[in-house]
Amino acid sequence: MRKNVLLLLFTFSLASIAQAQLQVDKLTCEYLENPRVIDHVNPRLAWINTSKNKVRAQKQTAYQIRVASSQHGLSTPDLWDSKKVNSEENNRIVYSGKALNSRQECWWQVRTWDKDGVAGEWSEPAFWRMGLLEKSDWQAKWIGAPWQGEEAIPKPGGGPQKKTEILPPPAPLLRKTFQVNKEVAKAVVFTTGLGYFELYANGKKVGNDVLVPNQTNYGKRPALNDAYIAVPDEFAAYKVMYLAYDITSSLKQGKNAIGGILGNGFYNAPRFWTASYGSPRFIAQLHVTYTDGTEEIIATDETWKAAKSPILVDLVYDGEVYDARKEISGWSNAGFNDEAWQHAIIREAPYGDLVAHTAETDKVTKQYAPTNIQKLGKGHYKVDFPEEISGWLKLVNVTGPAGQKVHITFNANLYSGENTYIFKGDGLEQYAPRFNWFVFSGVEITNWPGELKAENLIAEAVNTDLQEKATFETSNDLFNQLHKIWKRSQLDNTHGGIASDCPHRERSGYTGDAQVTCNTVMHNYDAQAFYQKWVTDMRDAQIPETGYVPNGAPWQPGCGGGVAWGAAINIIPWEFYQQYGSKDILADNYEAMKGYVRYMNTWQTPEGTMFSQREGHDGKPLKWWNLGEWAGVCNDCLPPDELVHTFYMWLGNDITGKTADVLGQSKEAALYRKQAEEVKTAFQEKFYNPETKSFGKYGANIFALKMGLPANLKAAVLTSLKNYIEENDGHFDTGIFGTRYFFEVLSENNLSEVAYDALNKRSEPSFGRWVELGSTTTREHWSESGSYNHPMFGGGLAWFYTNLAGMQTDEAEPGYKHIIFQPEIDNDLQFANYATQTPYGEAAIRWEKISDDILSVFIEVPVGSEATLHAPYKEITKVLESGKSYKKSKGVKKSKGKKNVSFRLKSGSYSFDFSRN
């Protein structure tokens, strides 16, 4: 009897230990943690499994999801219980429960079964809220300021340097009071404002979002047809994004108030680069649910009150003027007397559909203290900060006489607007702009009252709140610095759910810049919701009749580009699929991919190449429709446009064919593969020069090698490429698209040392030259011309992670389901580290040269993934794993690779030592 009891206790103990092996973390819905609002009626869910005790070969064998309408109801879920599902899937699991209603609040959690079939504990609960799913759910009306009409500010004539001539009126304050006489269970506001807005409740700003909502094509703009780059206003879709805020804790018994401040944003941005939509407008619908089950709706209408704010001018491109003397104390408090305020007026609803804001918002993401303050004269100061940011200067606890006007200018090399603050003269004052951003690593302040102190100033970086998910470091300080300055430039350009070309001049979402950098962005940031939103913008901006995808999305008529720009609709979803493993990104965009290939086909020449010659208003080919490569090492140092167009025609067909394969469209896959092969053949026949044994300089050979060459051409082209690089003293000679592939093509062809040396240069043209010039961001051109804050050349830097550190996805098992580790060590690096969060958890590689003949490699394979590690040496004499022979290590299986010996690894942590000679 005693033996049986002990056996039961021992069995129970083992089961308890086993249950602890798999833990569920980081629950996401539609790529976001606890999204405040979504409108996908069958949301996609995901989670990450971790092995508590680092058990190797651990994996999920089953899962169970439960969803309830309240957190305390999860034990008996009323919306969905998936029951146990035998599956290793943990990404984009479709909600399959009861139909969800508008404003439905959903709590969910998941548990998983490990490799031994033992169930883990339930995860911590997560949350999502449904939006207003039907147009009829909106009772609120769009409102605006009675002192302003419907129309946008007129656009100034002249070129890009022409500033706005007619300034807008002050930004409006809007408010509404209401009574609460019962106990509140829940109060949620569904709201948005165009171009930008802030929401207030009972005297305080709600949330920490800034520059919201995210930018979209809000509606129709008749001026588009007459623009220099004239895209017809016949896009596939138009949208306005709304947010949801829970203000339950802000309400009180008795009288309450909600309100908003409106900015012009890109809805009313009169500049050369843009086409505006109209004057600012606001919509809000507050649902107050009481504990007795009743509900009340407070919605925007003509009973709301309006007054002029102290924001005298706010324009995205020009800046902000703020007069603190005109502040209205307590304007958003319930007890404020608004009898003297005017009634708001009803505005026309934007043409675009209201959709849930299922993407990250902009936030203040970093703060900087001054590094130096230099007095230049009376009230005149120059202030330096450690790096160039996009954001604003915040004034903290400052004092000055009433009416003292302080002017702030910003030291970006291109104009990014100006900021003026007028003192109230009543004690300590605080100020930061609201509805625009500036670009600077330093400022000049004039007419400052008294002595300027460091504690009075904070530089605040503002950008879309992308979470960094990766770390990268090497023994090469230059490489570490390049990695750092590119990240700063990328974030500086990320606003409103898009990434711009530069944060000061155009501020536009160029699709060419988007596709060339997306791979590097995805290696560094959790950009799933970001690209889901932005690729949707690109698909929405497509012209259904022709399949054309514009050079920018959301479309602004100052965006010049060409074939490689629209190809973003093919490239980004495919890169997304490779990085994140989400098949639905391909399904959502497959028709758009085919549409763009159809558009490219209209420019196919009789020889089978592509040469876009789209005409402007004068009936002649317009350069800004038809660019090939961009930003070469000199003005004329570019490959032929036709060559670049043909490369992207091949790439579009190639990706569309692979997408068709993934989606099970075998007949269409065969068609696009055939077309891709025909385009490749035409490319080789048209552009290969048998005398020079080359396709040409400036990246032409790079494009050819990326497409793939027959053996009889490949060796000669590689020799030609090496010769060109040697003639350039080891430098590359490529523009933005050639640089994207330059380093990886060299590595793929056993020329990693050449790639390393080119990236290690500090003389022009090189990334290192920018560092030598003191740049804290990456630039538009290899020379010192143009913008000093452009992330587009960062597309080539993905080589740091994929080749130098040596972590790659497997196209056959994407999203890091199978990881390929193959570090390139034939260089003077002593170590390289790269770790990134994958859909399965953290994957990492750290390698270090212990001596000339011994390499130490640490590998982390997340739960649910497997990996192949390729040995760094062709001839190895000894392989140790965790200090012992790899043959004795669990989870390690030796196999023969294409070049060197390789090792197949199950999930877990591994520490290898490779010896040779």
N, C-alpha and C positions, 0 to 999 in steps of 0.2 A: 504493500500500500504506500509506504513512504517513498519507494523508488518511483512509483507512478506519479506521485505528487511532484517529486523533484523533476521528473521528465517533463511534466506539464509546465512547471515553472521555467525550465530551461527552454522549452519550445516557445513559450510566451515571450521570454527574454530575446530570443533570436528574432521573433517576429517584430518586436519593438525596435530592435536595431535595424532590421530590414526596412521598416517603415520610414526610418529616418534618412534613408539613402537618397531619396529624390525629393527635392523641394521646389515648389512653383513660385516664381517671382515675376515681376514686371508685366502685369496684365495690361493689354492694350486693346482698344476698340477703335477700328478705323485708323490704326497706326498711332493713336493718342492714348495717353494715360488719363482716365477719368474725364473724357470729353464733356464739355458743358452743354453741347448741342450737336446733334447729327440728324440727318434726314434720310439716311439710307435705311429702307424698311427692313432689310435683312442684314444688319451690320456684321462685319467680319471681325473675329476675335483672335487674339494671339497671346502667347505667354512664353516664358523661358523656364526650362528645367535646370536645376543645378544639383550636383551630387555633394551632399553635405560632407562626406568623408573622403572625397576625391577618389571614389572607386572607379577604376578603369572599366571601359567597355559598358558603362552605364547608358541606358537609353529608356525612353518612354515606350511602353508597349500598349497602353490604353489611356483614355482620358474620360472624365465626366465633367460636364458643365451644368451648373444650375443658375437660373436667372429668376429673380423675384422682383416684385414692385416695391419692396422695402428691404432694408438691410436685415431687419429682424425676421423677415419671412424666408430667408434663404434655406433654412432647414427643411421647409416644406414649400418649395418654389411654386409660385402660381403662374409663371410665364413659360418656363422651359426647364425640363430636366432631360438632358441628353441620354441619361443612363450611361452605363459603361460602353464605350466605343473602342473596339480593338483597332488602334491606329497609332502610328508614330508621328502623325501630323500635329503640329502645334502652332501653325501659322495660317492666318486667314480662314479660320473655321467659321462657316456661315451660321448665324443665328437661325434656328429652325423651330422656334417655339410659337406661341400665340401671336396673332397679328398685333403689331404695336400701334398705339394711337398717338396722336399729337400730344406733346408734352409728357408722354409716358416716361417715368423715371425707372431706370432699370439697374438693379444691383446684381452682381454676378461674381462667381468664384469657380475655381476649377481644382480638381485633384487628378493626379496621374498615377499610373502603375509603372513600376520599374522593370528592369530586365528580368527579374525573378517573378514578376507577376504580383508583387506586393504593392498595395495601395499606399500612397503617401497621404499626408494631412491636407485638408482643404486650405487653399490659399487665403490670404487676406482678401476681404471683399473689395471689389472695384465697382465703378459706376459709369453709366452714361445716361444722357437725357435726350429724348426725341424732340425734334423741333416742331414747328407748325407745318404739318405735312400737306395741307390743302390750302389753296388760295383763299377759300372761304373762311379759314381759321383766322385770317387777319381782319380784325375790326378796326385797327388803328389806321389813321390817315397820315399821309406825308404832310409835314408842316414846315414853314420857314419864316423868315423875318419879313414883316410887312413893309419895311423900308427898302426892300430889294425885289426886283422882278424875277421872272423865270430864267432869263437868259444869262449865259456865261459872260465874263468880262471879255471884251474884244481882244483879239490877238494882235500884238504889235507887228507892224511891217518890218521888213529888213531881215538880216541874218541872225545866226545863233547868239551873237553878242548883244542883240537888242533887248533892253530890259522892258518890263511891263510899263506901259504908258498910263493906262487908266487903272487906278488902284481900287480894290474892293472896299465896301463899307466895313465897319467893325464886325467882328465875329459875334453872332447872336447868342444870348443866353435864353434858354427856354425852360419853363417850369410849370408845375401843376400841383395843387394841394388836394388832399383827399382824407377822408376820415377812416379810422380803424376802430371799431367799437366791440370787436370780439377777439378771442384768442386766435392768433395766426399760426397755422400749421406750416404753410409754405408760401413764399412770395418770390416769383421769378419774372424777370423782365426779358422780353425778346425785343431786340432793338438794333438799330444801325443808323448811321448818319453819313451823308455824302457831302464832300470828300472824306473828312475825318470827324470824329466826335469823341466826347468824353461824357460819361453818365455819372450823375450825382444822386444821392439819396440822403435826405435829412442832414445836409451840410457837409457831406464827405464824398470824395470821388469814389466810385465803385470799381474795385479791382485795380490791377497795376498794368493794364494794357495801355499802349500808346500807339498813335498813328493807325488806328483801326477805323474801318474794316480793311481787310486785305484788298489789294487792287485787282479789278476785273474789267472786262468790257461792260460798262454799266448800262449802255443803251445806244441808241442811234445818234450819229453825228453827221449831218448833211455835208459838212465841210470836207469830209474824207475824199469825196469824188473829185474835188478840185485841188487837192494837195499835190505837191511836187511829186511825191511818191504816192500815187493815188490807188489805194486799195478800195474796192467797192464795199460799201457798208451793208454787206450781205453775208455776215458771218453765220456760222452754224448755230451759235447760241449767244445770249447776253445774260449776265448774271449780276446780282448785288448780294453780297454776303451779310448775313445778320448774326449777331451773337446772343448769348443768353447769360444773364447774371442772376444769381441767387442773392436776394437782398433781405431774406427773412430776418436776419439778425439786426438789420438796420431799421426795421419798422418798430413802432411803439403804439401804445394805445392813445387814441385821440387823433390829433391833426398830424399829417405827414406830408412830405413833399418829395417829388422826384423832378429831375431836370437834366439838361444837357447843354454842352457848349459845342458849337459847330465850326469846323474849319473848312477851307476850300479844297485842300488836297489836290488830287489829280482830277477831280470832278470839275474843277474850275481853275485850270492851270494855263494861263495865256502865255505861251512861250513858243518859240520857233519849233521845238521838238514835238509839240503836242497838238491835240485837238480837244477842246473842252466839251462838256456835256450841258452844263447849266449852273445855276446858283445853288448854294448849299441847301440841304433839306434833311429832315430828321423824321424817324418813325420809332415809336416805342409802344409796347403792349405789355402791361404789368398784370399778371394773374396772381391774385391774392386768394389763397385757399385757407378757409378757417377750420378749426378743429371740429366744428359741428357738421362739416361736409359741404357747406355752402361756399360759393365762390363769387369774387367780384373782379371786374376787369377795368383797369384804368388805361385808357388809350389816348394817343395823340390825336387832337382835333383842334378846332378853332377856339375852344375854351381855354387852351393853354395860353400862357402869357409870354411875352418876349421883350427883351431889352438889349441895348448895345453893351458889349463887354469892354474891358480895358485893352483887349487885343485889337488895336486900331487897324493893323494890316497883317494878314498871314497869307503868304504865297509860297508854294513849294520851292520855286526856283529863285525867288527874290528875298525871302526872309520874313522876319516878324518885327513889328513895332508894338511895344507894350507900354501903356500909360497907367502906372499904378494909382494915379490920382483919380482915375475913373473906376476903380474897383468898387463893387457894390457889396458891402459887407453883409454876410449871411444870406446872400441871394438864394441859396438852395436850402435854407432852413425852413422848417414848417411854419414858424411864427413870423416870417418875413412879410412885410406889407407890400404887396405887388399891385396895389390899386392904380398906381401911376404908370404901370407897364401897359404896353399895347397888347392887343390880342394877336396871336400868331395867325398866319394865313395858310390856307390849304395850298399845297404844291402839287404839281403833276407827279404822278408816280413814275419812276424811271421805267424805261422800256424793258429792262432786264428782269428776269425772274428772281424773287427772293429765295436764296438757298442758304443752308446752314454753313456757318463758318468752321468747317472741319479741317482746320489747319492752324499752325502756330501763329500767334499774334506777334507784333513788335513789342519789345520791352526795353527798359534800361538794363543792359546786360553787364556793364562794367563801369567802374568809376576810377578817375585818376586825379591825384593831387598834382599841383604844379611842380615842375622840376627846377624852374628858374623864373624869377620876376625881375625885369630890368626896367628902371625908370628912364624914360626918354625925354621927359619934360614935365611941366606942370600938368597933372592929371592925365599924363600920357604914359602908358605902360605896354611893354611887350612881355607876354607870358608864354612859357614853353611847357609842353606836356610830353610824356615819354614816347608816344607813337601816334601816327595819324589815325584818327577815328572819324566815323560819321556819327553825329549826335549833336549835343549842344553844351553850352557853358551855363552852369547853374550858379546863381548868386546866392550866397548863404549869409544870413545875419548881417546885411549891409545897411548902412545909413547914409542919408544924403538929404539936402534941402529939397523941398517940394519943387517939382518942375525941372530939376537938374537932369539933363538928357545925356545919357552915357551911350556911346556908339561902340559897337564891337565888330571888328572885321576878322576874317579867318584866313589862315595862310596856305590853304590848298593852292596848288599851282594853277587851278582853274577856278573861276568865280563860282561860289556856292551860296550866294546870298549874304545878307548882313542882318545884324540884330541891334535893335535900339531899345533901351530901357529908360523910362522916365520915372524918377523917384516920386513917391507919395509924400515923403517927408514926415512920417509919423512913426517913429520907433524903428525897430529892427524889421527889415524887409527880406523876403525870399522870392526868387524868380527863376523859372526855367521856361523856355519856349514849349509850345504844345503841338503845333501842327506843321512843322517842317524840321529839317535837319541841316546841319552844316558839316563841312569836311575840314579837318584841321589837326595839326600837331602843335599849333600855337595860335595865339590871338593877339591883336593889338586893341587896346582899350583907350579911348580918348574921352576927355572931360570927366574923369573920375574924381569924385569929391574926396579930398583928404588923401590918406595913405592907403594903398592897396596891399592887403595882406593875403598870404597863401590860404589861410583858413576861410577866406571869403569866396573862394572859387573851387568848383569841382567840374571837371570835364566828364560828361556822361556819354558813354557809347550806347547807341540805340540801333537795334537791328531785329529782324525776325528771330525769334528765340529758338534757334537751332541748337540742340544739345550736342556738344562734342562727345564722341563715342570712342575715340582712338588716341593712342599715344605713339609717337615716333621719335627715336633718338639714335644718333650714330656718334662715332668718334670724330666725325668731320664737322667742325663748328659751322662751316659755311652751309652745309646741307641742313643742319638744324635751324640756321637762321633763315634759309630760303623757305623751309617748311613753315616757320613762324610768320614771316611777312606775307606769304600767300594766304594763310588763314585769316590774318587781320584784314587783308584786302577783300577777301571773299565775304566776310561778315559786314564790312563797311558797305558793301554793295547789295546786301540782302535786306530788303524792306518790302512790306506789304505782300509777302508770299511770293515774291519773284526775286531774281538776282539781276541787277542792272549791269551795264557795261562799265559805267563809272558813276560814283555817287554824287558828283557835283555838276557835271555838264548835262548829258542827256537824261540820266536817271531812268533809262528805259530797259525793258525786259527783252533784250536782244536774244533771239533764239539760237543764233550761231554761237555766241558766247556761252549760252546755256548748254548746248550739246558738247562743246569742246571741253568744258570743265566738269561736267556732271560726274564723271568717274572719280575724279579726285575728291569732289565734295562728298560723294557717298562713302568713300573710304574713311572720311574724317568725322562726318556728322550723321546723326540719326535724321535723315532728310526724307523719310518715307511720306509723311503727311505733306511736307513742303512740295515734293515733286508730284505727288498725286494731284495736288491743287494746281501747280503750274502747268503740268502736261495737259490737264483739263482745259486750262486757259488757251493753250496752243491748239487743242482740238476744237475748242469753241470758236477760235479765230480763223479756222480753215474756211475757205470758200467752197461750199458743197458742189457747185456746178463744175468747177475746174479742178478741185483738189489742192489748190494752192494754199500753202501755209505761210503766213507773212513773216517778215524779218524780225518782228517783235510781237510778244504776246504778254499781257493785253496790248492790242495794237495802238501804236502812236505813229503818226505819219512822218516823223523824223528818222525812222529806223531804216537805214540803208543796209543792204546785204545782197544775198544771192542764193544759189542752190544749196550751199552748205547750211544756210540758216534754217530753211524750212525742213531740212533733213532731221532736225531735232525731233520731229514727231515719230521718226523711225528709231533714232539712236537712243534717246533717253529712256523710253519704255524698255528697250532691250538691256541697257546697262542696269536699269532698276531691277529687272528680273534676275540678272546675274548676281547683283549684290544682295537683294532682299528675298529672292525666291518667290515673289508674288505673281502667280500666273494671270491673275485678273487684270494686272496692268497691261498685259498683252491683249487680252480679250477686249478690254475697253477701247483700245486704240488700234486694233487690227484694221478696221475699215478706214480709219484715217491714214494709216500707213499705206494701204493700197491706193487711197486717193492721191497721196503725194507722189507715189510711183507713177500713177496715171498722168499727173501733171508733168512730171519729168519726161515722160514718153513723148509729150507734145513738142519737145525740143530735141528729139533724137535726129541726128543727121543721117543722110543716106549711107554713111560709112559705119553707122551703128554707135557713134559716140554721142555725147550730149553737149549742146552749145546753146545756152539760154541767151536770147537777144531781145528780151521784152522791151517794148518801146514806151517812152514817156509821151507827154501831151504833144510834143512836136513831131511825133512819128518816127523818131530816131531812137536806137537802143539807149536806154538810160542806165548809166553806170550803176546806180544804187539799187537796181533790180538784179543785176547780173554779175556781181562780184564773184571771183573765184577764191584765191587765197587772199589773206589780209595781213597787214603789218609785218612785211618782210624786213630783211636787214638793211634794205634801202628802198627808195620809192619804186625802182624798176626791178627789184630783186624778187620776182614772183614767177612761179611757173605759169604756163598759159592757162587762161580761164577755162578753156575747153577741156583741158586735161583734168582740172580740179572738178569741174562739173561732171565729167564722165566717171571720175572716182566715186563721187557721191551717188551717182546713178547706180553704179555697181553696188555700193554699200546699202543703199535703200532696198534694192532687190534682194540682196543677200540677207539682210535682217528680216525683211518681210517674209522671205521663204522659210527662214528658221522659225519665225513666229508661227507661220502656218503649220509647220511640223509640230510644234509644242501644242497647238490648239487642235491637232488631229485633222487638219485640212490637207490631206496628202496630195490631192490633185492640184490644189493651188500652190502647195509647197514645191511641187515639181515644176510648175510653170515659172515661178519666181527664181528657182535655181537655174533653170534653163536661160532665163533672161539675164541673170547675173553673169553666167558663163559667157553669153554672147557679148555682153558689154565689156567684160574683161578681155576677150579676144580682140574686140574692136580697139580697145585702149592700147593693147600691145602692138597691134598692126599700125595704128596711127602715130603713136608717140615714141616708139623705140627707134633709136638711131643706130643702125648697124655699124656705122663708121666710128662713132664715139663709144659704142657699146653701152649706151646710157639712155635713160628717159629724160635726163636733164638735171640741172641744178635746182636749188631752192625748194627741195622737198619732193621733186618729181619722182626720183628714185624711191623715196620713202613710200609714196602712195603706191607705186608699182609693186614693191615688195610686200606691202600690207595686203594687197589684193591676192598675191600669190603668183609666182612665175614658174614656167616650165624650167626643167633642169638646164636646158641649153642656153637659157638667158640669165638665170639666177646668179651663177658664179661671176659672169662678166659684169652684171649690174652691181653686185656687191663690191667688186674691185673698183668700179667707177665711183661708187659712193665713198669708199675709203679714200680714194685719191682726192675727191672734192674736199673732204674733211681735212685731209692733210694740207691741201692748198690753203685752207682757211685757218691754218695753225691750230687745228684741233677743234675749232668752233663749229657749231651748226649754222646753217644759212636759211632757216625755215621761218615761215610765218606761223600764225596761230594754229592752223590745222595740221601743217606738217610737223610742228613741234609736239602736238598731241601724240603723234605716233613715232616720232624720231627715236626716242630712247628704247621703247619696247621693241621696235623693229630691229634695231641693232642687237639687242639682247637675244631676240629670237633667232638671230643669225650668227651666234657665237662671237659677237662683237661688243660684249658688255663692257670691256675695258675702254673701248672707244667712247661708249655712251657715258661712262663714269668721268672720263677726262673732259669731255665736252661740258658736262654739268658742273665740273669743278673749276671752270675758268672764272677769272675775275676781270677780264678785259672784254671790251665790246666786240661782238655781241654775246652777252651772257647774262644769266640771272645774277651771277656774282658781281657784275658791274654795277647793278642797282644797289647792292649791299655796300659796295665801295663808295657809292655816291651818298650814302647815309639814308637810303630809303627804308621805311618801316612797312611799306606796302609794295606790291608788284605793279609793274607799269604797262602802259599801252604799247610802247615801242622800245626796241633795243637801244635806240639812240635816246637823247635827252628831250625829244620832242613829245608833244601830246600829253595825255593825262598821266599823272604819277600814281593813279589808284585804279588799276584795271586787273581783274583776276584771271583774264582769259588765257594767258600763257601757262597758268597753273595746270592746264590739262595734261601737260607732259610730266608733271611731278608725281603722278600716280606710280611712275616707275620706282620711286622711293620704296613703296610698300610692296608692289607686286614682284619686283625683280631684285632690288638691292637687299631689302630685308627678306623678301622671298615668300610672300603669301599670296596665293591666287585662288580664285574660284574655279570651279570646273563647269564648263558650259553644259555638260551632260547632267550634272547634279548641282544646279545653281543654288544661290543663297547660302553658300558655305555648308551645304549638306555633305559634299566631299571637298576637302581643302587640299590644295597642292602647295607643299612647302619646298622651295627650291632656291635657297639663297645664292646670290652671286658674290663670290669672295675674292675674285681675281682683281683686287684693287688694294689701295693702301689703308682701307678701313681696318680698325681693330675690333670693332663691334657694331652691331645694328640691332635695334629693338623695334618691333611693331606689334601692337595689340589693338584689336577692334572688337566692338560688340556686334555679333552676328544675330540673325533670327534665332539662333540656338544658344546664345551666350557668348562669353568672351573666347576669342581665338587669339593665339599669340605665338610669336617666334622671337627668340633672343639668341643671337649667335655671337661668339667671341673667339678670336684667334688666341689660343693659349700659347702656341709657338708656331713656327713655320709649317709644322707637320701635324698639328693637333688643333682641331676645331671643336669647340663646345657648342651644342645647340639645345636650347630649351624650347619645348613645344607644348602648347595648350590646345587641346581639341575639345570643344564644348559637347555637352550631353546631346545626343541625337545626331552628331556629326561623326564622320570618319575622315582620315587624312592619309595622304601619301607624302612621305619625306624622302626626297632624293638626296643621296649621299653627295657631299661636296667635292669628293675626289673620285677620279676614275679608278685609281688603284688604291684600295684601302687595306691596311694590314690588321686593324683591330677596330671593333665597334663595341663600345660599352654603353649600357643604358642604366642609369642610376647606380653606376659604379660596378656593374657586373656585366657578364656577357649578355648581349641582346637576346640570345637564344633562351635565356632563363626569365625574360621579362614578359609579363602578362600584357596582352593587347598589342604585341609587336609581331609582325609577320614579314619576313624578307621576301622580296620579289625582284625580278630583273627589269629595270627601267630601260627607256630608249637609249640613254647614254650611260648613266652610272647605276649602280645598285640602288634600289629603293626599298622603303619599308612602309608597309601598310599599318596604320595605327587606328585603334579604336579610341573612343573618347577618353580623356584623362590628361594628366600631366606627365611629360617625359623629359629626361635629361640625358642627351647623347654626347659621347665623346668619340670623334672620328680621328683615327691615326692613319698616316701613310708612311711609306719607306721603312 
